[in-house]
Amino acid sequence: MKSQDIFLLLKVASLSHQGHGIPFFLESKWEDWEPQEGLALPHSDFLKEQSGEAWPDLQPNNTIEDAMLAEYSVRALADSTGISKSEVSSALKRCYETGLAKSDRLDKVPRINASALAEFIIYGLKYVFPAKAAEITRGVATAWAAPVLQGRLMSAGELMPVWPDAHGNTKGQAVEPLFKSVPNAVRSDPRLYSMLALTDAIRIGQPRERNIASEMLSAMLKDA
């Protein structure tokens, strides 16, 4: 197993949320980065796409459902995560073999095994893919500093954990993301951003942070 496998499965979980029409809105401004042309959709465009008002790849004879299922293709997953197509295929194969995911029997798209994935992230991830806060840098807020946990865990004067990113808006301690493309991939997907940030809170947090993040992530994965 590789760290990008978990990243990819969380993207699959996010797509499942969107496909089921599960609403998800962060109460505060969630984009912790400077706008960059071509790297991600603005938040308003993202919401329009997920509500079915606009699908760039929708052809005249295709339905919204067709467009949504296309998001699970190897090419689309590679585009949305920054993982190469060959590695997406390899990652899915590994996840099927370990039971963390399976192919849907009807539409053949990948689906997560929610209970197994939550169990692995909560109890095993920090040992298999450990991380710790390092040097002070500019980046995108993660773990308890991210919008999904805003106001729940931060204490006065505490340094914020961040994914290093030259265009991030937060100064804090560097935390290596599960994969190098994470800071770009979260720009168009607040669900993915939230799940990855919760995952980091479990990886690097103290018991209180881990417990809160574990409960929230388990609930999100259960709905996927």
C-alpha positions in Angstrom: 0.0 0.0 0.0 1.1 3.6 -0.7 0.0 6.8 0.9 -1.7 8.0 -2.3 -4.1 5.0 -2.0 -5.8 6.6 1.0 -5.8 10.0 -0.8 -7.5 8.4 -3.8 -10.1 6.6 -1.7 -11.0 9.8 0.1 -11.6 11.4 -3.4 -13.8 8.4 -4.3 -15.7 9.0 -1.0 -16.1 12.7 -1.9 -17.5 11.8 -5.4 -19.9 9.4 -3.7 -21.2 12.2 -1.5 -21.7 14.4 -4.5 -23.5 11.6 -6.4 -25.9 11.0 -3.6 -26.6 14.7 -3.3 -25.4 15.0 0.3 -25.1 18.7 1.1 -21.8 20.0 2.4 -21.1 23.6 3.2 -18.4 24.9 5.5 -19.6 27.8 7.6 -16.5 29.9 7.1 -14.4 30.8 4.1 -12.6 27.5 3.3 -10.2 28.4 0.5 -6.9 28.9 2.3 -4.9 29.9 -0.8 -4.5 32.6 -3.4 -6.5 32.1 -6.6 -4.5 30.5 -9.4 -5.8 30.4 -12.9 -6.1 26.9 -14.2 -5.5 25.0 -11.0 -9.0 24.8 -9.6 -12.5 25.9 -10.1 -13.8 28.9 -8.0 -16.1 27.8 -5.2 -19.2 29.1 -7.0 -18.4 27.1 -10.2 -17.7 24.0 -8.1 -21.1 24.3 -6.4 -22.9 24.8 -9.8 -21.2 21.7 -11.2 -22.2 19.5 -8.2 -25.8 20.7 -8.3 -26.1 19.7 -11.9 -26.3 23.2 -13.4 -23.1 22.8 -15.4 -21.1 19.7 -16.4 -18.2 20.6 -18.7 -17.9 17.1 -20.2 -21.7 16.6 -20.7 -22.4 15.6 -24.3 -25.8 16.2 -25.9 -26.9 12.5 -25.6 -25.5 12.0 -22.1 -27.3 12.5 -18.8 -26.1 14.1 -15.6 -25.7 10.6 -14.2 -23.4 9.7 -17.1 -21.3 12.8 -16.3 -21.1 11.9 -12.7 -20.1 8.3 -13.4 -17.4 9.6 -15.7 -15.8 11.3 -12.7 -14.8 7.8 -11.5 -12.8 6.9 -14.7 -9.1 6.4 -14.3 -8.5 9.5 -16.4 -10.9 11.7 -14.4 -9.5 10.5 -11.1 -6.0 11.2 -12.3 -7.0 14.7 -13.4 -8.8 15.5 -10.1 -6.1 14.1 -7.8 -2.8 14.8 -9.6 -1.9 11.1 -9.4 -0.8 9.5 -12.7 -3.2 7.3 -14.6 -1.0 4.3 -14.1 -0.8 4.9 -10.4 -4.5 5.4 -10.1 -5.0 2.0 -11.7 -2.4 0.4 -9.4 -3.8 2.1 -6.3 -7.4 0.9 -7.1 -6.0 -2.7 -7.6 -4.2 -2.6 -4.2 -7.3 -1.2 -2.5 -9.5 -4.0 -4.0 -7.1 -6.6 -2.9 -6.9 -5.3 0.7 -10.7 -4.8 1.0 -10.6 -1.1 1.4 -12.6 -0.7 -1.8 -14.6 -2.7 -4.3 -16.1 -2.3 -7.7 -19.8 -1.5 -7.7 -21.7 -4.5 -9.0 -24.0 -2.3 -11.1 -22.0 0.5 -12.6 -18.5 -0.9 -12.0 -17.2 2.3 -10.4 -15.0 2.1 -7.3 -16.7 2.3 -4.0 -15.0 2.6 -0.6 -15.4 0.0 2.2 -16.4 2.7 4.7 -15.9 0.8 7.9 -12.6 -0.7 6.8 -11.2 2.6 5.6 -12.2 4.4 8.8 -10.7 1.6 10.9 -7.4 1.8 9.0 -7.1 5.6 9.1 -8.0 5.8 12.8 -5.9 2.9 14.1 -3.2 2.3 11.5 -2.4 5.2 9.3 -0.1 7.1 11.8 2.1 4.0 12.0 2.2 3.1 8.3 2.5 6.7 7.1 3.7 8.8 10.1 3.9 12.5 9.9 4.9 15.3 12.3 5.0 19.1 12.2 8.3 20.4 11.0 9.7 23.7 9.9 7.8 27.0 9.8 6.5 27.7 6.3 3.7 29.1 4.2 1.0 26.7 3.2 -2.6 25.4 3.4 -4.1 24.8 6.8 -4.6 21.2 7.7 -5.6 19.1 10.8 -7.1 21.2 13.6 -6.2 24.4 11.8 -8.4 23.6 8.7 -11.9 25.1 8.3 -13.6 21.7 9.1 -12.3 21.9 12.7 -12.2 25.7 13.0 -13.2 26.8 16.5 -13.2 23.2 17.9 -9.5 22.6 18.8 -7.2 25.6 18.3 -5.8 27.3 21.4 -4.3 30.7 21.6 -0.7 31.0 20.4 -0.7 27.4 18.9 1.2 27.1 15.7 -1.0 25.9 12.8 -0.1 22.7 10.9 0.0 23.4 7.1 0.7 21.6 3.9 3.6 23.5 2.3 2.4 25.6 -0.6 3.8 28.7 -2.1 0.3 30.1 -2.7 -1.1 29.1 0.7 -2.4 31.8 3.0 -1.4 30.4 6.4 2.0 30.4 8.1 2.6 27.4 10.3 4.5 24.2 10.8 5.0 22.0 7.7 3.2 18.7 7.6 3.9 16.4 4.6 0.6 15.6 2.9 -0.3 12.0 1.9 0.7 12.9 -1.6 2.5 15.9 -3.2 -0.6 17.0 -5.2 -2.9 17.2 -2.2 -2.7 21.1 -1.9 -3.8 21.5 -5.5 -6.4 18.7 -5.4 -8.4 20.2 -2.5 -8.8 23.5 -4.3 -12.0 22.4 -6.1 -13.3 20.0 -3.5 -14.2 21.1 0.1 -15.3 17.6 1.0 -11.9 16.2 0.1 -10.1 19.0 1.9 -12.1 18.3 5.0 -11.5 14.6 5.0 -7.8 15.0 4.4 -7.5 17.6 7.1 -9.4 15.2 9.5 -7.0 12.5 8.5 -4.0 14.6 9.4 -5.6 15.5 12.8 -5.7 11.7 13.4 -2.1 11.3 12.1 -0.4 14.0 14.1 -2.9 15.0 16.9 -3.0 14.3 20.6 -5.8 12.1 21.9 -8.4 14.9 22.0 -7.7 15.9 18.4 -7.7 12.3 17.3 -11.0 11.5 19.0 -12.9 14.4 17.6 -11.4 14.0 14.1 -12.1 10.2 14.2 -15.8 10.8 15.0 -16.2 13.3 12.3 -14.4 11.4 9.6 -16.2 8.1 10.4 -19.5 9.9 10.0 -18.5 11.3 6.6 -17.2 8.0 5.3 -20.3 6.2 6.5 -22.4 8.4 4.2 -20.2 7.5 1.2 
